Amino acid sequence: MPDKLYQQAILNKAREAVGAGTMEDADARATVNNPVCGDRVTMEVRLSDGRVAAVAHKVRGCLLCEAAASVIGANAAGATREEIDAARDAITALLKDGTQIPADGWADLSIFRPVTTHKSRHHCVLLPFEALSRALEAAKTA
């Protein structure tokens, strides 16, 4: 992979692995796969008063996928579904055209700016957000 893609901030965030692991008392979980590259992300979520109380994730994937899951692990606690959706929209916009929609408390999304020119890798960054969205939807219907 090109060195420009895996910048130090992405490597550091992947190594931090904030939220990595499992949660025994999760309200819901969701697993999503990228059949093209083989990435697989499971997100578990526990809610309290309409907010994310805790998240846990298990990632079998590339550094981009691991880093994105770690960003979620560092920022999702205390967020509402709307705030999670705003963060997902912000990273989607960043990947699309390099601009970033403000997402309060999610400043570290900017580490993914180098990925904008690697369209085939966008899904790697978005996969953990998709898994979290599905877990939140499952928790809502549980």
DSSP file (Angstrom, degrees, kcal/mol; ACC not computed):
  #  RESIDUE AA STRUCTURE BP1 BP2  ACC     N-H-->O    O-->H-N    N-H-->O    O-->H-N    TCO  KAPPA ALPHA  PHI   PSI    X-CA   Y-CA   Z-CA
    1    1 A M              0   0    0      0, 0.0     5,-0.0     0, 0.0     2,-0.0   0.000 360.0 360.0 360.0 145.9    0.0    0.0    0.0
    2    2 A P    >>  -     0   0    0      0, 0.0     4,-1.1     0, 0.0     3,-1.0  -0.321 360.0-130.5 -61.6 140.4    1.2    3.5   -0.7
    3    3 A D  T 34 S+     0   0    0      1,-0.2     3,-0.0     2,-0.2     0, 0.0   0.842 104.3  66.2 -59.0 -34.6    2.9    5.2    2.2
    4    4 A K  T 34 S+     0   0    0      1,-0.2     3,-0.3     3,-0.1    -1,-0.2   0.803  98.6  53.4 -59.9 -29.8    0.7    8.3    1.7
    5    5 A L  T <4 S+     0   0    0     -3,-1.0     2,-1.5     1,-0.2    -1,-0.2   0.943 104.5  52.3 -72.0 -48.7   -2.4    6.3    2.7
    6    6 A Y  S  < S+     0   0    0     -4,-1.1    -1,-0.2     4,-0.1     2,-0.1  -0.565  77.8 174.8 -93.2  74.4   -1.1    5.0    6.0
    7    7 A Q    >>  -     0   0    0     -2,-1.5     4,-2.1    -3,-0.3     3,-0.8  -0.330  46.3-100.4 -76.4 163.4    0.0    8.1    7.8
    8    8 A Q  H 3> S+     0   0    0      1,-0.3     4,-3.1     2,-0.2     5,-0.2   0.837 120.1  57.4 -56.2 -39.0    1.2    8.1   11.4
    9    9 A A  H 3> S+     0   0    0      1,-0.2     4,-2.2     2,-0.2    -1,-0.3   0.887 108.8  46.5 -62.0 -38.1   -2.1    9.4   12.8
   10   10 A I  H <> S+     0   0    0     -3,-0.8     4,-2.3     2,-0.2    -1,-0.2   0.919 113.0  49.1 -69.0 -43.7   -4.0    6.5   11.2
   11   11 A L  H  X S+     0   0    0     -4,-2.1     4,-2.2     1,-0.2    -2,-0.2   0.922 112.3  48.6 -60.5 -44.3   -1.4    4.0   12.5
   12   12 A N  H  X S+     0   0    0     -4,-3.1     4,-2.1     1,-0.2    -2,-0.2   0.915 110.8  49.5 -63.2 -43.7   -1.6    5.5   16.0
   13   13 A K  H  X S+     0   0    0     -4,-2.2     4,-1.4    -5,-0.2     5,-0.4   0.895 110.8  50.1 -65.0 -39.2   -5.4    5.4   16.1
   14   14 A A  H  < S+     0   0    0     -4,-2.3    -1,-0.2     1,-0.2    -2,-0.2   0.912 111.1  49.6 -63.8 -41.8   -5.5    1.7   14.9
   15   15 A R  H  < S+     0   0    0     -4,-2.2    -2,-0.2     1,-0.2    -1,-0.2   0.852 103.2  60.1 -65.6 -35.0   -2.9    0.8   17.6
   16   16 A E  H  < S-     0   0    0     -4,-2.1    -1,-0.2    -5,-0.2    -2,-0.2   0.896  80.0-172.2 -59.9 -39.7   -5.0    2.6   20.3
   17   17 A A    ><  -     0   0    0     -4,-1.4     3,-2.2     1,-0.2     2,-0.2   0.858   8.8-164.5  48.3  44.8   -7.9    0.2   19.5
   18   18 A V  T 3  S+     0   0    0     -5,-0.4    55,-0.4     1,-0.3    56,-0.2  -0.414  72.6  12.4 -61.7 125.2  -10.2    2.2   21.8
   19   19 A G  T 3  S+     0   0    0      1,-0.3    38,-2.2    -2,-0.2    -1,-0.3   0.450  87.7 153.4  87.7   1.3  -13.3    0.1   22.5
   20   20 A A  B <   +a   57   0A   0     -3,-2.2     2,-0.3    36,-0.2    -1,-0.3  -0.397  41.5  44.5 -65.8 139.1  -11.8   -3.1   21.1
   21   21 A G  S    S-     0   0    0     36,-2.7     2,-0.3    -2,-0.1    35,-0.0  -0.871  87.5 -64.3 129.0-161.0  -13.3   -6.3   22.6
   22   22 A T        -     0   0    0     -2,-0.3     2,-0.4    34,-0.1    35,-0.1  -0.823  29.5-138.9-126.7 166.7  -16.7   -7.5   23.5
   23   23 A M    >   -     0   0    0     -2,-0.3     3,-0.9     1,-0.1    22,-0.1  -0.989   0.7-158.6-130.3 121.8  -19.4   -6.5   25.9
   24   24 A E  T 3  S+     0   0    0     -2,-0.4    -1,-0.1     1,-0.2     0, 0.0   0.849  93.3  44.1 -68.3 -33.8  -21.4   -9.0   27.9
   25   25 A D  T 3  S+     0   0    0      3,-0.0    -1,-0.2    21,-0.0     2,-0.1  -0.124  78.7 151.5-107.5  37.3  -24.4   -6.7   28.5
   26   26 A A    <   -     0   0    0     -3,-0.9    20,-0.3     1,-0.1     3,-0.1  -0.391  42.3-147.5 -67.1 142.4  -24.8   -5.2   25.0
   27   27 A D  S    S-     0   0    0     18,-2.3     2,-0.3     1,-0.3    19,-0.2   0.793  80.1 -10.5 -76.3 -30.1  -28.3   -4.1   24.1
   28   28 A A  E     -B   45   0A   0     17,-1.6    17,-2.6     2,-0.0     2,-0.3  -0.987  59.4-161.5-162.2 161.4  -27.5   -5.0   20.4
   29   29 A R  E     -B   44   0A   0     -2,-0.3     2,-0.3    15,-0.2    15,-0.2  -0.981   4.1-168.3-145.8 156.3  -24.8   -6.0   18.1
   30   30 A A  E     -B   43   0A   0     13,-2.2    13,-2.7    -2,-0.3     2,-0.4  -0.995   6.3-156.9-147.3 143.1  -24.3   -6.0   14.3
   31   31 A T  E     -B   42   0A   0     -2,-0.3     2,-0.4    11,-0.2    11,-0.2  -0.978  11.6-176.0-121.3 132.5  -21.7   -7.5   12.0
   32   32 A V  E     -B   41   0A   0      9,-2.5     9,-2.6    -2,-0.4     2,-0.3  -0.961   6.4-158.6-127.9 148.5  -21.0   -6.3    8.6
   33   33 A N  E     -B   40   0A   0     -2,-0.4     7,-0.2     7,-0.2     3,-0.1  -0.901  16.6-146.9-123.7 150.1  -18.6   -7.7    6.0
   34   34 A N     >  -     0   0    0      5,-2.7     4,-3.0    -2,-0.3     3,-0.5  -0.916  14.8-169.2-111.3 100.2  -16.9   -6.3    2.9
   35   35 A P  T  4 S+     0   0    0      0, 0.0    -1,-0.1     0, 0.0     5,-0.0   0.723  80.3  63.5 -65.1 -19.9  -16.8   -9.3    0.6
   36   36 A V  T  4 S+     0   0    0      1,-0.1    -2,-0.0    -3,-0.1    -3,-0.0   0.934 123.6  12.4 -69.3 -45.9  -14.4   -7.5   -1.8
   37   37 A C  T  4 S-     0   0    0     -3,-0.5    -1,-0.1     2,-0.1    87,-0.0   0.578 100.9-116.3-110.6 -12.4  -11.5   -7.2    0.7
   38   38 A G     <  +     0   0    0     -4,-3.0    22,-0.0     1,-0.3    -2,-0.0   0.467  57.5 153.5  91.7   1.2  -12.6   -9.5    3.5
   39   39 A D        -     0   0    0     -5,-0.4    -5,-2.7    -6,-0.1     2,-0.4  -0.359  20.5-172.5 -62.5 144.5  -12.9   -6.9    6.2
   40   40 A R  E     -BC  33  60A   0     20,-2.0    20,-3.0    -7,-0.2     2,-0.4  -0.982   4.6-174.8-143.4 127.9  -15.4   -7.8    9.0
   41   41 A V  E     -BC  32  59A   0     -9,-2.6    -9,-2.5    -2,-0.4     2,-0.5  -0.987   8.2-168.7-128.8 131.1  -16.6   -5.6   11.8
   42   42 A T  E     -BC  31  58A   0     16,-2.5    16,-2.3    -2,-0.4     2,-0.4  -0.984  10.0-169.0-115.0 126.7  -18.8   -6.4   14.8
   43   43 A M  E     -BC  30  57A   0    -13,-2.7   -13,-2.2    -2,-0.5     2,-0.4  -0.952   2.4-165.9-115.0 134.3  -20.1   -3.5   16.8
   44   44 A E  E     -BC  29  56A   0     12,-3.0    12,-1.9    -2,-0.4     2,-0.4  -0.929   9.6-169.8-116.4 144.5  -21.8   -3.9   20.1
   45   45 A V  E     -BC  28  55A   0    -17,-2.6   -18,-2.3    -2,-0.4   -17,-1.6  -0.989  16.3-165.1-139.0 143.1  -23.8   -1.1   21.8
   46   46 A R  E     - C   0  54A   0      8,-2.4     7,-3.1    -2,-0.4     8,-1.7  -0.998  19.5-156.4-124.3 132.3  -25.4   -0.4   25.1
   47   47 A L  E     - C   0  52A   0     -2,-0.4     2,-0.3     5,-0.3     5,-0.2  -0.756  13.9-178.3-110.3 154.1  -27.8    2.5   25.4
   48   48 A S  E >  S- C   0  51A   0      3,-2.6     3,-1.5    -2,-0.3    30,-0.1  -0.914  73.5 -14.4-150.9 123.3  -29.0    4.6   28.3
   49   49 A D  T 3  S-     0   0    0     -2,-0.3     3,-0.1     1,-0.3    -2,-0.0   0.865 128.0 -51.5  52.6  42.0  -31.6    7.4   28.1
   50   50 A G  T 3  S+     0   0    0      1,-0.3    31,-0.5    30,-0.1     2,-0.3   0.574 120.3 100.2  76.9   9.1  -31.4    7.6   24.3
   51   51 A R  E <  S-DC  80  48A   0     -3,-1.5    -3,-2.6    29,-0.2     2,-0.6  -0.873  83.9 -97.1-124.3 158.0  -27.6    7.9   24.2
   52   52 A V  E     - C   0  47A   0     27,-3.0    26,-4.1    24,-0.4    -5,-0.3  -0.637  35.0-178.9 -72.0 119.4  -24.8    5.5   23.6
   53   53 A A  E     -     0   0A   0     -7,-3.1     2,-0.3    -2,-0.6    -6,-0.2   0.823  66.8 -12.0 -86.7 -36.4  -23.6    4.4   27.0
   54   54 A A  E     - C   0  46A   0     -8,-1.7    -8,-2.4    22,-0.1    -1,-0.4  -0.984  56.4-160.1-161.4 151.3  -20.8    2.1   25.6
   55   55 A V  E     - C   0  45A   0     -2,-0.3     2,-0.3   -10,-0.2   -10,-0.2  -0.966   5.4-174.1-131.6 152.7  -19.6    0.5   22.5
   56   56 A A  E     - C   0  44A   0    -12,-1.9   -12,-3.0    -2,-0.3     2,-0.4  -0.979   9.2-166.7-139.3 151.4  -17.3   -2.4   21.8
   57   57 A H  E     -aC  20  43A   0    -38,-2.2   -36,-2.7    -2,-0.3     2,-0.4  -0.991  17.5-160.4-143.4 150.4  -15.9   -3.6   18.5
   58   58 A K  E     - C   0  42A   0    -16,-2.3   -16,-2.5    -2,-0.4     2,-0.5  -0.990  21.0-170.2-127.7 121.3  -14.2   -6.5   17.0
   59   59 A V  E     + C   0  41A   0     -2,-0.4     2,-0.5   -18,-0.2   -18,-0.2  -0.945  21.2 179.7-119.9 128.2  -12.4   -5.9   13.7
   60   60 A R  E     + C   0  40A   0    -20,-3.0   -20,-2.0    -2,-0.5     2,-0.3  -0.872  58.8  77.0-117.8  94.3  -10.9   -8.3   11.3
   61   61 A G  S    S-     0   0    0     -2,-0.5    -2,-0.1   -22,-0.2   -22,-0.0  -0.936  79.9 -44.0-173.7-168.9   -9.6   -6.0    8.7
   62   62 A C     >  -     0   0    0     -2,-0.3     4,-2.3     1,-0.1     5,-0.2  -0.118  59.8 -96.0 -76.0 173.7   -7.1   -3.5    7.5
   63   63 A L  H  > S+     0   0    0      1,-0.2     4,-3.0     2,-0.2     5,-0.2   0.836 123.4  57.2 -60.6 -35.0   -5.6   -0.6    9.5
   64   64 A L  H  > S+     0   0    0      2,-0.2     4,-2.3     1,-0.2    -1,-0.2   0.925 108.8  45.4 -63.4 -43.2   -8.1    1.8    8.1
   65   65 A C  H  > S+     0   0    0      2,-0.2     4,-2.2     1,-0.2    -2,-0.2   0.910 114.6  48.5 -65.2 -43.6  -11.0   -0.3    9.4
   66   66 A E  H  X S+     0   0    0     -4,-2.3     4,-2.0     2,-0.2    -2,-0.2   0.905 111.8  49.3 -63.8 -42.2   -9.3   -0.7   12.7
   67   67 A A  H  X S+     0   0    0     -4,-3.0     4,-2.2     2,-0.2    -2,-0.2   0.909 110.4  50.0 -65.5 -42.0   -8.6    3.1   13.0
   68   68 A A  H  X S+     0   0    0     -4,-2.3     4,-2.0     1,-0.2    -1,-0.2   0.904 110.6  49.7 -63.6 -41.1  -12.2    4.0   12.1
   69   69 A A  H  X S+     0   0    0     -4,-2.2     4,-2.6     1,-0.2    -1,-0.2   0.881 110.0  51.8 -64.1 -37.4  -13.5    1.6   14.8
   70   70 A S  H  X S+     0   0    0     -4,-2.0     4,-1.9     2,-0.2    -2,-0.2   0.874 106.3  53.3 -66.9 -38.0  -11.1    3.1   17.3
   71   71 A V  H  X S+     0   0    0     -4,-2.2     4,-1.3     2,-0.2    -2,-0.2   0.920 110.9  47.4 -61.0 -43.3  -12.4    6.6   16.4
   72   72 A I  H >X S+     0   0    0     -4,-2.0     4,-2.8     1,-0.2     3,-0.6   0.936 109.8  52.8 -62.0 -46.3  -15.9    5.4   17.2
   73   73 A G  H 3< S+     0   0    0     -4,-2.6     4,-0.3   -55,-0.4    -1,-0.2   0.837 112.3  45.8 -58.4 -33.7  -14.7    3.8   20.4
   74   74 A A  H 3< S+     0   0    0     -4,-1.9    -1,-0.2   -56,-0.2    -2,-0.2   0.703 126.2  26.3 -81.5 -20.6  -13.2    7.1   21.5
   75   75 A N  H << S+     0   0    0     -4,-1.3    -2,-0.2    -3,-0.6    -3,-0.2   0.623  98.9  76.4-120.9 -16.9  -16.2    9.3   20.6
   76   76 A A    ><  +     0   0    0     -4,-2.8     3,-2.5    -5,-0.2   -24,-0.4   0.825  65.4 100.9 -75.8 -31.4  -19.5    7.4   20.6
   77   77 A A  T 3  S+     0   0    0     -4,-0.3   -24,-0.2    -5,-0.3     3,-0.1  -0.333  95.0  14.1 -60.1 127.7  -20.1    7.2   24.4
   78   78 A G  T 3  S+     0   0    0    -26,-4.1    -1,-0.3     1,-0.3     2,-0.2   0.264  99.8 125.9  92.4 -10.1  -22.6    9.8   25.3
   79   79 A A    <   -     0   0    0     -3,-2.5   -27,-3.0   -27,-0.2    -1,-0.3  -0.482  54.4-132.3 -83.4 150.8  -23.7   10.5   21.7
   80   80 A T  B  >  -D   51   0A   0    -29,-0.2     4,-2.2    -2,-0.2     5,-0.2  -0.454  32.2-102.7 -87.1 169.8  -27.2   10.4   20.5
   81   81 A R  H  > S+     0   0    0    -31,-0.5     4,-2.7     1,-0.2     5,-0.2   0.889 124.6  54.2 -59.4 -39.6  -28.2    8.5   17.3
   82   82 A E  H  > S+     0   0    0      1,-0.2     4,-2.2     2,-0.2    -1,-0.2   0.888 107.8  48.9 -64.0 -39.5  -28.4   11.9   15.5
   83   83 A E  H  > S+     0   0    0      2,-0.2     4,-2.0     1,-0.2    -1,-0.2   0.877 111.1  49.9 -68.6 -37.2  -24.8   12.7   16.6
   84   84 A I  H  X S+     0   0    0     -4,-2.2     4,-2.4     2,-0.2    -2,-0.2   0.926 111.1  49.6 -64.3 -44.3  -23.6    9.3   15.4
   85   85 A D  H  X S+     0   0    0     -4,-2.7     4,-2.6     1,-0.2    -2,-0.2   0.886 108.9  52.6 -61.7 -38.9  -25.4    9.9   12.1
   86   86 A A  H  X S+     0   0    0     -4,-2.2     4,-2.2     2,-0.2    -1,-0.2   0.887 109.1  49.5 -64.5 -38.9  -23.7   13.4   11.8
   87   87 A A  H  X S+     0   0    0     -4,-2.0     4,-2.4     2,-0.2     5,-0.2   0.916 111.1  49.2 -65.4 -42.5  -20.3   11.8   12.4
   88   88 A R  H  X S+     0   0    0     -4,-2.4     4,-2.1     1,-0.2    -2,-0.2   0.908 112.0  48.6 -62.3 -41.6  -21.0    9.2    9.7
   89   89 A D  H  X S+     0   0    0     -4,-2.6     4,-2.4     2,-0.2    -1,-0.2   0.878 110.0  52.9 -64.9 -37.5  -22.2   12.0    7.3
   90   90 A A  H  X S+     0   0    0     -4,-2.2     4,-2.5     2,-0.2    11,-0.4   0.918 111.1  44.5 -65.2 -44.2  -19.0   14.0    8.1
   91   91 A I  H  X S+     0   0    0     -4,-2.4     4,-2.4     2,-0.2    -1,-0.2   0.873 112.4  53.1 -70.4 -34.5  -16.7   11.1    7.3
   92   92 A T  H  X S+     0   0    0     -4,-2.1     4,-1.9    -5,-0.2    -2,-0.2   0.927 111.8  45.4 -63.1 -44.5  -18.6   10.3    4.2
   93   93 A A  H  X S+     0   0    0     -4,-2.4     4,-2.4     2,-0.2     6,-0.7   0.907 111.6  52.6 -65.0 -42.2  -18.3   13.9    3.0
   94   94 A L  H  X S+     0   0    0     -4,-2.5     4,-2.2     1,-0.2    -2,-0.2   0.926 111.9  45.2 -59.3 -45.3  -14.6   14.0    3.9
   95   95 A L  H  < S+     0   0    0     -4,-2.4    -1,-0.2     1,-0.2    -2,-0.2   0.849 112.6  52.8 -68.0 -33.9  -14.0   10.9    1.8
   96   96 A K  H  < S-     0   0    0     -4,-1.9    -2,-0.2    -5,-0.2    -1,-0.2   0.940 135.9  -7.0 -69.1 -48.3  -16.0   12.1   -1.1
   97   97 A D  H  < S-     0   0    0     -4,-2.4    -2,-0.2     2,-0.3    -3,-0.2   0.323  92.5-103.6-138.4  10.0  -14.4   15.5   -1.6
   98   98 A G  S  < S+     0   0    0     -4,-2.2     2,-0.2    -5,-0.5    -4,-0.2   0.421  83.5 117.4  82.4  -3.4  -11.9   16.2    1.1
   99   99 A T        -     0   0    0     -6,-0.7     2,-0.5    -5,-0.0    -1,-0.3  -0.598  54.7-142.0 -92.1 160.0  -14.2   18.6    3.0
  100  100 A Q        -     0   0    0     -2,-0.2   -10,-0.1    -3,-0.1    -9,-0.1  -0.971   2.4-145.7-129.1 123.0  -15.4   18.0    6.4
  101  101 A I        -     0   0    0     -2,-0.5    -7,-0.1   -11,-0.4    -8,-0.1  -0.666  43.5 -98.9 -75.3 133.7  -18.8   18.8    7.8
  102  102 A P        -     0   0    0      0, 0.0     2,-0.4     0, 0.0    -1,-0.1  -0.321  41.7-177.5 -57.3 132.5  -18.4   19.7   11.5
  103  103 A A    >   -     0   0    0    -13,-0.1     3,-2.6   -16,-0.0     6,-0.1  -0.885  31.0-122.7-132.0 100.1  -19.2   16.8   13.8
  104  104 A D  T 3  S+     0   0    0     -2,-0.4   -17,-0.1     1,-0.3   -18,-0.0  -0.105  91.5   5.7 -48.6 129.8  -19.0   18.0   17.3
  105  105 A G  T 3  S+     0   0    0      1,-0.1    -1,-0.3   -18,-0.0     3,-0.2   0.446 108.3  93.0  79.5   0.0  -16.5   15.9   19.3
  106  106 A W    X   +     0   0    0     -3,-2.6     3,-2.1     1,-0.1     4,-0.2  -0.126  36.5 134.3-117.2  36.3  -15.3   13.9   16.3
  107  107 A A  G >   +     0   0    0      1,-0.3     3,-1.9     2,-0.2    -1,-0.1   0.783  62.1  71.8 -58.4 -28.9  -12.3   16.1   15.2
  108  108 A D  G >  S+     0   0    0      1,-0.3     3,-1.4    -3,-0.2    -1,-0.3   0.535  73.2  85.1 -71.3  -2.0  -10.1   13.0   14.8
  109  109 A L  G X  S+     0   0    0     -3,-2.1     3,-2.0     1,-0.2    -1,-0.3   0.790  74.2  75.2 -61.4 -25.6  -12.2   12.1   11.7
  110  110 A S  G X  S+     0   0    0     -3,-1.9     3,-1.8     1,-0.3    -1,-0.2   0.677  73.6  78.5 -63.8 -16.6   -9.8   14.4    9.9
  111  111 A I  G <  S+     0   0    0     -3,-1.4    -1,-0.3     1,-0.3  -104,-0.2   0.725  85.9  63.2 -63.4 -17.8   -7.0   11.7   10.1
  112  112 A F  G X   +     0   0    0     -3,-2.0     3,-1.8     1,-0.2     4,-0.4   0.382  68.2 104.3 -89.0   4.8   -8.8   10.0    7.2
  113  113 A R  G X  S+     0   0    0     -3,-1.8     3,-1.7     1,-0.3     4,-0.3   0.862  73.4  61.3 -53.8 -38.8   -8.2   12.9    4.7
  114  114 A P  G >  S+     0   0    0      0, 0.0     3,-0.6     0, 0.0    -1,-0.3   0.716  94.8  64.7 -61.9 -17.7   -5.4   10.9    3.0
  115  115 A V  G X  S+     0   0    0     -3,-1.8     3,-2.2     1,-0.2     6,-0.3   0.661  76.7  87.5 -78.8 -16.0   -8.0    8.3    2.0
  116  116 A T  G <  S+     0   0    0     -3,-1.7    -1,-0.2    -4,-0.4     3,-0.1   0.837  89.1  47.7 -55.0 -35.7   -9.9   10.7   -0.2
  117  117 A T  G <  S+     0   0    0     -3,-0.6     2,-0.5    -4,-0.3    -1,-0.3   0.442 100.4  70.8 -86.9   1.4   -7.8    9.9   -3.2
  118  118 A H    X   +     0   0    0     -3,-2.2     3,-2.7     1,-0.2     4,-0.4  -0.657  59.2 173.0-116.3  72.6   -8.1    6.1   -2.7
  119  119 A K  G >  S+     0   0    0     -2,-0.5     3,-1.2     1,-0.3     4,-0.5   0.796  74.5  62.8 -55.0 -32.7  -11.7    5.5   -3.6
  120  120 A S  G 3  S+     0   0    0      1,-0.2    -1,-0.3     2,-0.1     4,-0.1   0.651 104.2  50.0 -68.0 -12.3  -11.4    1.7   -3.3
  121  121 A R  G X> S+     0   0    0     -3,-2.7     4,-1.1    -6,-0.3     3,-0.6   0.455  81.3  92.2-104.6  -3.0  -10.5    2.2    0.4
  122  122 A H  H X> S+     0   0    0     -3,-1.2     4,-2.1    -4,-0.4     3,-0.7   0.904  83.4  55.9 -57.3 -42.3  -13.5    4.4    1.4
  123  123 A H  H 3> S+     0   0    0     -4,-0.5     4,-2.1     1,-0.2    -1,-0.2   0.821  98.5  62.6 -63.6 -28.8  -15.5    1.4    2.4
  124  124 A C  H <4 S+     0   0    0     -3,-0.6    -1,-0.2     1,-0.2    -2,-0.2   0.893 109.3  40.6 -61.1 -39.1  -12.8    0.3    4.8
  125  125 A V  H << S+     0   0    0     -4,-1.1     4,-0.5    -3,-0.7    -2,-0.2   0.860 118.0  47.3 -75.8 -36.9  -13.3    3.5    6.8
  126  126 A L  H  X S+     0   0    0     -4,-2.1     4,-2.3     1,-0.2     3,-0.3   0.713  90.1  82.2 -80.3 -21.1  -17.1    3.4    6.5
  127  127 A L  H  X S+     0   0    0     -4,-2.1     4,-2.4     1,-0.2    -1,-0.2   0.888  91.1  48.9 -56.7 -45.5  -17.6   -0.2    7.5
  128  128 A P  H  > S+     0   0    0      0, 0.0     4,-2.4     0, 0.0    -1,-0.2   0.878 111.1  51.5 -63.0 -34.4  -17.4    0.4   11.3
  129  129 A F  H  > S+     0   0    0     -4,-0.5     4,-2.4    -3,-0.3    -2,-0.2   0.888 109.6  50.0 -67.3 -38.0  -19.9    3.3   10.9
  130  130 A E  H  X S+     0   0    0     -4,-2.3     4,-2.3     2,-0.2    -1,-0.2   0.917 110.9  49.2 -63.6 -43.4  -22.2    1.0    9.0
  131  131 A A  H  X S+     0   0    0     -4,-2.4     4,-2.2     2,-0.2    -2,-0.2   0.912 111.7  48.8 -63.0 -42.3  -21.9   -1.7   11.7
  132  132 A L  H  X S+     0   0    0     -4,-2.4     4,-2.7     2,-0.2     5,-0.2   0.920 109.9  51.7 -64.1 -43.1  -22.6    0.9   14.5
  133  133 A S  H  X S+     0   0    0     -4,-2.4     4,-2.2     1,-0.2    -2,-0.2   0.914 111.3  47.2 -59.3 -43.8  -25.7    2.2   12.6
  134  134 A R  H  X S+     0   0    0     -4,-2.3     4,-2.3     2,-0.2    -1,-0.2   0.879 111.4  51.0 -66.8 -37.3  -27.0   -1.3   12.3
  135  135 A A  H  X S+     0   0    0     -4,-2.2     4,-2.3     2,-0.2    -2,-0.2   0.909 110.5  49.3 -66.7 -41.0  -26.4   -2.1   16.0
  136  136 A L  H  X S+     0   0    0     -4,-2.7     4,-1.8     2,-0.2    -2,-0.2   0.892 110.9  50.0 -64.4 -39.0  -28.2    1.1   16.9
  137  137 A E  H  X S+     0   0    0     -4,-2.2     4,-1.5    -5,-0.2    -2,-0.2   0.911 110.9  49.3 -64.5 -42.0  -31.1    0.2   14.7
  138  138 A A  H  X S+     0   0    0     -4,-2.3     4,-0.8     1,-0.2    -2,-0.2   0.878 109.7  51.8 -64.5 -37.7  -31.2   -3.2   16.3
  139  139 A A  H  < S+     0   0    0     -4,-2.3     3,-0.3     1,-0.2    -1,-0.2   0.857 106.6  54.5 -66.9 -34.5  -31.1   -1.7   19.8
  140  140 A K  H  < S+     0   0    0     -4,-1.8    -1,-0.2     1,-0.2    -2,-0.2   0.851 113.6  40.7 -66.8 -35.0  -34.0    0.5   18.9
  141  141 A T  H  <        0   0    0     -4,-1.5    -1,-0.2     1,-0.2    -2,-0.2   0.507 360.0 360.0 -93.4  -4.4  -36.2   -2.4   17.8
  142  142 A A     <        0   0    0     -4,-0.8    -1,-0.2    -3,-0.3    -2,-0.1   0.480 360.0 360.0 -78.2 360.0  -35.1   -4.7   20.7
